[in-house]
Amino acid sequence: MDFMKRLQNSVTTKEQQMALDNCIGLFVTGSQLYGTSTPSSDWDYEGVFVETPEYILGNKSCDEVSFSTGNDKSRNTSEDIDCKLYSLRKYFSLAQQNNPNKVEWFFIPNEKFMFKNDKYWNMIADNQSIFLSLKLKHSFSGYAKSQEHKLVTKKKRYEELKSFREVLAEGLHNHKDTIGDLDLLETHEHKKYHRETDTVGIHHVKRMKEKYHFIEYKKTPEDTDSIKVDNKEYNLGMPIQRIYDYVDKEVETYGGRLDYVKDYGYDVKFAAHLFRLYFEGLRLLRDGNLIFPMPEEEVKFMMDIKAGKHRLEFLLEQSKSWEPIFEEAYDENKAKLPHSPNHEAIDKLQQNMIIDYWIYKGYIGEY
């Protein structure tokens, strides 16, 4: 079935229909674009649409719409699609921030388009120079650092969430109602005092610290007791069942790539993204363009990462070595790239494109 017809058959909202009717470009992204896909890789698609007058001139708004054949509780397969369409205004906002995943769109090869309105897409691609700036260095290196952080913390976070779920399940089994009813370390000052006044109590405190090391005790602005787990705070008066349901969902939907963490000790996809961002950012700083599929040597390195052929320690060392390379490319290209995007030109392009498209679609008459 034609891809656009497949999307059409899945429409359930007015906004989805509007986005499809006014799509100016829809294309393959992710590993299928980079050349790093495997037989089990799913297909990711993104694109741009022009909002109709009621979504710009009126009170409505629609920044993006999604179409997906996957579900919330399992990883997508090669049979699934994940498609997201952004409004022109939203895309321009992200592109002028030099968002790494959106800057790629200036360089999508023709064979990766599922649909393209040549006139309007070329108006975007031909004006890439007003968007690209030295912000590239910060957006790409910053995003790479975020992937590196996820790389080293994902397994730890998952294990802590599982441990917290076990604590909550034990409380429910023992017919406890609230967090405050659980025997958690230092939830009340008098418990702490009595435990630390005798040898048995001191040993108990040590055991509790080992068991609940991932729980941080906090005071709310209202000076009530609470705990903090995975950057989320829970007042001691909150029902255990309510928190258990939330944490259980977090654990079960944590990510289909958890097997990678168990097998290799880190998420190989985060690692591949980390170096993909370095490769792309450096090429943009030096050459001002991107190549898809990515060059063979870069693809091979990322595919080796996905296959678990590199130890985490090696990848972290490699990542660290990229920082001075980025700095050098940044210094060398200060004369080639502007410090910031040309916001005035982007604003004018956006206005011209929207008005011209509305005339083309018959939403407004010529003036």
C-alpha positions in Angstrom: 0.0 0.0 0.0 1.2 3.5 -0.8 2.7 5.1 2.3 0.6 8.2 2.2 -2.5 6.1 1.8 -1.5 4.0 4.8 -1.2 7.2 6.9 -4.6 8.4 5.5 -6.2 5.2 6.6 -5.0 5.7 10.2 -6.3 9.3 10.6 -8.4 9.7 13.7 -8.2 13.5 14.4 -8.9 16.7 12.5 -5.3 17.8 13.1 -3.9 14.7 11.5 -6.1 15.2 8.4 -5.0 18.8 8.2 -1.3 17.9 8.4 -1.6 15.3 5.7 -3.6 17.6 3.4 -1.0 20.3 3.8 2.2 18.2 3.9 5.1 19.7 1.9 7.7 17.0 2.7 7.7 13.6 4.4 10.9 11.5 4.5 12.8 8.7 6.2 14.8 9.5 9.2 16.9 7.6 11.9 19.0 4.6 11.2 17.3 3.9 7.8 18.6 7.4 6.7 22.1 7.1 8.3 22.8 3.6 6.9 23.0 2.0 10.3 19.8 0.0 10.3 19.6 -3.7 11.1 17.0 -6.3 10.1 15.1 -5.6 13.3 15.2 -1.8 13.0 11.9 0.0 12.7 11.1 2.8 10.3 11.0 6.4 11.4 9.4 9.2 9.3 9.2 12.9 9.8 8.0 15.8 7.8 6.6 19.3 7.6 3.1 20.7 6.9 1.7 24.2 6.6 -1.0 25.1 9.0 -4.3 26.3 7.7 -5.4 29.8 8.5 -7.6 28.8 11.4 -4.5 27.3 13.2 -2.5 30.5 12.8 -5.0 33.4 12.7 -7.4 31.9 15.2 -7.2 30.5 18.8 -6.2 27.0 17.7 -2.7 25.8 17.3 -1.1 22.6 16.1 2.7 22.2 16.4 2.9 18.5 15.5 0.9 15.4 14.9 1.9 11.8 15.2 1.1 8.5 13.5 2.3 5.2 15.0 1.6 1.5 14.6 3.5 0.6 17.8 2.2 0.5 21.4 3.2 2.0 24.7 4.5 -1.3 26.3 6.8 -2.8 23.7 9.6 -1.8 21.4 8.7 -1.1 17.8 9.6 -3.8 15.3 10.7 -3.6 11.6 7.0 -3.9 10.7 6.1 -0.8 12.7 6.2 2.8 11.6 6.7 5.9 13.7 5.8 9.1 11.9 5.7 12.7 13.1 4.8 15.8 11.2 5.8 19.3 12.4 4.2 22.6 11.4 6.3 24.9 9.3 6.5 27.4 12.2 7.6 24.7 14.7 10.2 23.3 12.3 11.7 26.8 11.6 11.8 27.4 15.4 13.8 24.2 15.9 16.0 24.6 12.8 17.1 28.1 13.8 18.2 26.7 17.2 20.3 24.3 15.1 18.6 21.4 16.6 20.7 18.4 15.5 17.8 16.2 14.4 16.2 19.0 12.5 19.3 20.4 10.8 19.6 17.0 9.0 16.4 17.8 7.0 18.2 20.3 4.8 20.2 17.4 3.4 17.7 14.6 2.9 18.4 12.9 -0.5 15.5 12.6 -2.9 15.3 8.8 -2.7 14.4 9.1 1.1 11.3 11.2 0.5 7.9 9.5 0.7 6.3 12.7 -0.5 7.7 16.1 -1.6 6.2 19.3 -2.9 9.2 20.4 -4.8 8.4 24.1 -4.9 7.9 24.5 -1.1 10.5 22.0 0.1 13.1 23.6 -2.2 12.3 27.0 -0.6 13.5 25.4 2.7 16.5 23.5 1.4 17.8 26.4 -0.7 17.8 28.7 2.3 19.8 26.5 4.7 22.4 29.2 5.0 20.1 31.6 6.9 19.6 28.9 9.6 23.1 27.3 10.0 25.4 29.1 12.5 28.1 28.6 15.1 25.3 27.4 17.3 26.0 24.0 15.7 28.9 23.5 17.9 26.9 23.9 21.1 23.8 22.1 20.0 25.6 19.0 18.6 28.1 18.7 21.4 25.4 19.4 24.0 23.1 16.7 22.6 26.0 14.3 22.4 26.8 14.9 26.1 23.1 14.2 26.9 23.4 10.9 25.1 26.6 10.1 27.0 24.8 10.8 30.3 22.0 8.5 29.4 24.5 5.9 28.3 26.0 5.6 31.8 22.9 6.2 33.9 20.1 4.1 32.2 20.9 0.8 33.8 21.3 2.4 37.2 18.0 4.2 36.9 16.2 1.1 35.8 17.6 -1.0 38.7 16.6 1.8 41.2 13.1 2.0 39.8 12.7 -1.8 40.1 14.0 -1.7 43.7 11.5 1.0 44.5 8.7 -1.0 43.0 9.7 -3.9 45.2 9.6 -1.7 48.3 6.1 -0.5 47.3 4.9 -4.0 46.5 6.1 -5.2 49.9 4.1 -2.4 51.5 1.0 -3.3 49.6 1.4 -7.0 50.6 1.6 -5.9 54.2 -1.5 -3.8 53.9 0.2 -0.4 54.3 -1.7 2.6 52.9 0.8 5.5 52.6 4.5 6.0 52.0 4.7 7.2 55.6 3.6 3.7 56.8 6.6 2.0 55.2 9.6 1.3 57.4 12.0 3.6 55.5 15.1 5.0 56.9 14.9 8.4 58.7 11.3 9.2 57.6 10.7 10.3 61.2 13.3 11.7 63.6 12.2 9.6 66.6 12.8 6.4 64.6 16.3 7.6 63.8 16.9 8.5 67.4 15.8 5.2 68.9 17.7 3.1 66.3 21.0 5.0 66.8 20.9 4.7 70.6 21.9 1.1 70.7 24.1 -1.3 68.8 21.3 -3.2 67.2 19.8 0.1 66.0 23.1 1.2 64.5 23.3 -2.0 62.5 19.7 -1.6 61.4 20.5 1.9 60.1 23.4 0.6 58.1 21.2 -2.1 56.5 18.5 0.4 55.7 21.0 2.7 54.0 22.2 -0.2 51.8 18.6 -1.3 51.0 17.3 2.2 50.3 20.3 3.9 48.9 18.3 5.3 46.0 15.8 7.1 48.2 16.5 10.6 49.2 14.7 12.2 52.1 13.4 15.7 51.5 11.4 18.5 53.2 8.7 20.0 51.0 8.2 23.8 50.9 5.4 23.3 53.4 7.9 21.6 55.8 6.4 18.2 55.4 8.4 15.0 55.0 8.8 13.5 51.5 11.1 11.1 49.6 12.7 11.6 46.3 13.3 8.8 43.8 14.5 9.3 40.3 14.1 13.0 40.5 10.4 12.7 41.5 9.2 13.6 45.0 6.5 11.8 46.9 4.9 13.2 50.0 4.7 10.6 52.8 1.0 11.0 52.9 0.6 9.8 49.3 -1.2 6.4 48.8 1.2 3.5 48.0 -1.1 2.1 45.4 -1.1 5.3 43.4 2.7 5.5 43.4 3.1 1.8 42.7 0.9 2.1 39.6 3.0 4.9 38.3 6.4 3.3 39.0 5.2 -0.1 37.6 4.3 1.7 34.3 7.7 3.4 34.3 9.5 0.1 34.7 7.4 -1.8 32.2 7.7 0.9 29.5 11.3 1.8 30.4 12.5 0.9 26.9 12.7 -1.9 24.5 16.5 -1.7 24.4 16.9 -2.9 28.0 18.2 -6.2 26.7 21.2 -4.2 25.3 22.0 -2.9 28.8 21.8 -6.4 30.2 24.0 -7.9 27.5 26.6 -5.2 27.0 26.4 -3.1 30.2 25.2 0.0 28.3 22.5 1.0 25.8 24.2 0.6 22.4 21.7 2.9 20.7 22.6 5.8 22.9 26.3 5.1 22.2 25.7 5.0 18.4 23.7 8.3 18.6 26.6 9.8 20.6 29.1 9.3 17.9 26.6 10.0 15.1 26.2 13.5 16.6 29.9 14.0 16.7 30.4 12.9 13.1 27.6 15.1 11.8 28.5 18.2 13.9 32.1 18.1 12.8 31.1 17.7 9.1 28.8 20.7 9.4 31.4 22.9 11.1 34.0 22.0 8.5 32.1 21.5 5.3 28.7 23.0 5.9 26.8 19.9 4.7 25.8 16.3 5.6 26.0 13.1 3.6 23.3 10.4 3.8 23.8 7.5 4.1 26.8 8.5 6.3 30.3 7.6 5.1 31.3 4.0 5.2 33.9 4.3 8.0 31.4 6.1 10.2 28.7 3.6 9.6 31.1 0.7 10.3 32.1 2.2 13.7 28.4 2.8 14.7 27.4 -0.7 13.6 30.3 -2.2 15.7 28.9 -0.2 18.6 25.4 -1.6 18.0 26.9 -5.1 17.9 28.5 -4.6 21.3 32.0 -4.8 20.0 33.4 -2.0 22.1 33.6 -1.7 25.8 31.9 1.2 27.5 35.2 2.5 28.9 36.7 2.7 25.4 33.7 4.6 24.1 33.8 7.1 26.9 37.5 7.7 26.2 36.7 8.2 22.5 33.9 10.6 23.4 36.3 12.6 25.6 38.8 12.9 22.7 36.1 14.6 20.5 35.9 17.7 22.7 39.1 19.3 21.6 38.4 18.3 17.9 35.1 20.2 18.1 36.7 23.2 19.7 39.3 23.3 17.0 36.7 23.1 14.2 34.7 25.8 15.9 37.7 28.2 16.0 38.6 27.4 12.4 35.1 28.2 11.1 34.3 31.3 13.0 34.9 33.2 9.8 32.8 30.9 7.6 29.6 30.6 9.7 27.7 33.5 11.3 27.5 33.6 15.1 23.7 33.3 15.0 21.0 32.4 12.4 19.5 35.2 10.3 16.3 35.6 12.3 15.0 38.4 10.1 15.4 36.4 6.9 13.9 33.3 8.5 10.9 35.3 9.6 10.4 36.7 6.1 10.8 33.3 4.5 8.2 31.8 6.9 5.7 34.6 6.1 6.2 34.3 2.3 5.9 30.5 2.3 2.7 30.5 4.4 1.0 33.2 2.4 2.1 31.7 -1.0 0.9 28.2 0.1 -2.5 29.5 1.3 -3.0 31.1 -2.1 -1.9 27.9 -3.8 -4.4 25.9 -1.8 -7.2 28.4 -2.3 -7.4 29.3 1.4 -7.1 32.9 0.6 -7.2 35.0 -2.6 -4.3 36.8 -4.2 -3.7 40.3 -2.9 
